[in-house]
C-alpha cells in the first residue's frame, strides 16, 4: 500500500492534552460551528440577493451581519406550540437527536499542524482515531434518527412523509458517499484524518481521484437535504416536511442541525480531497513557511468557505428535482459508478505495489474502463429498447380505445353510446325553467 500508512505511535500525540486545553478545543469547535452557521446564513442571503438582483439583509449590524443573530433571538422568544396528538417525549428529544451528532463529527477535523498553546505543544485537532472518517459516517447515520422521530412523533401525515423521505434519501446517498471514501482510503493507506492530510502533501486527492471528488460533491448535497435535493422539506406537497409541527427553539435546532451538517460535509471535503490545512501549490512553493504555525488554519477556512459557496450557488441556480429522479440518481448512477471507480483504483494500487511499469497499469486500467463503458452502453441500449416497447404498447392500446364508439371523448360500451349522446343533447336543448319555479313543476310531478 501507500507509504503514508500511520503507525500506532503516530497517533500517540492525541489524548495526552491537559484538561484545560481539551476544554479550549471543545469551546473553539462549538464557537466555530455556531459562527459558521450565522455567517453562512448571512452569506447565503446576501449572495442569493446579489444573484437575484436584490439587496438581501442590510439592516441589523454592518452589511446586515447581525441578521442571523436577530433571527435566532426572534425564534427564542416565539411561543412554543405543541400539538395535542404528539408523542411528547420523542417530540421534544428529536431536535436534539438531529443536532448533537453534527457537532460530534467535527471533533476529528484537523485545522492545522502541531502548534504551541500557552507553552504546550498540541495538534490543532481535538482528537484522531485509526478509523476517524468512519466516525463521521456513524454520526451522519445517527442524525437521521432525529428527522424520522420528529416526523413520527408529530402525529401529522406531512411530517411523517418528510421523515420517511429524509431517511430514504440519507441511506441512498450515504452509500455512494461511503464508496467515495473507499477510494481515498485505498490511495492514502489510512482512515485517520491527519494521515489523509499528510498523504496529500504533494498532490490533492481532488486531482488524483477526481471521480470520487465529483461524486462526493453530489452526495454531500443529498446528505444535507439541500436544493436541488431538499425533497424532505418540499413545501409544495409537504408544507414544511418533518418540522411542520415545530416552532420556537425546537424549529431553530432543526435549522441549526441543517447548517452544522453543511459545515461537517464541507470540512470533510477539505480534509479528504482538498489537502486539508495545507496551502495550495503556488503558495506553498513560493512561501516555505506557509504550512507551519497558525497559517494553515487560514488555508483550511478559505477552502471551507469555497466549498460552502457551492452550496449557495446550487440553491440559486438549480430547481428542485422529482423524488423518483433523486432516487434514480443515487441508486442507478452514483452507486454503480462508484463501485466501478473503486475497482479501477484498487487495480492501480495493486499494479503499483507489484512494481508494474506505467505502460502495464495504464493498459489494464484503460481496458477496465473500456469494458465498463461498453457494459454501461449495452445496459442503456437495452433499457432504451424496453422503454420503446412500452411506449409502442401504450400507443397501440390508445389506438384500440380510439377506434371504439365514444361519447364526449371517453370510451363507452358501443350499444349505449347513442343513448348517452341523445340524452345529453335533449338536456341541453330543453328550455330553462323560470325563476321561482318549484321542482315539482319542472319535473311535471
Secondary structure, DSSP 4 states (H G I P E B T S, - for coil): --TTPPPGGGGTTTT-S-HHHHHHHHHHHHHHHHHHHHHHHHHHHHHHHHHTTS--S-SSSGGGTTHHHHHHHHHHHS-----TTS-HHHHHHHHHHHHHHHHHHGGG---EEEEEETTEEEEESS---TTHHHHHHHHHHHHHHHHHHHHHHTT-HHHHHHHHHHHHHHHHHHHHHHHHHHHHHHHHS---HHHHHHHTSSS-HHHHTHHHHHHHHHHHHHHTT-TTS-GGG-HHHHTTGGGTT--HHHHHHHHHHHHHHHHHHHHHHHHHHS-TTSPPHHHHHH-GGGGSTTHHHHHHHHHHHHHHHHHHHHHHH-PPPPHHHHHHIIIIIIHHHHHHHHHHHHHHHHHHHTT--HHHHHHHHHHHHHHHHHHHHHHHHHHHHHHHHHHHHHHHHHHHHHHS-EETTEE--HHHHHHHHHHHHHHHHSPPPPTT--HHHHHT-
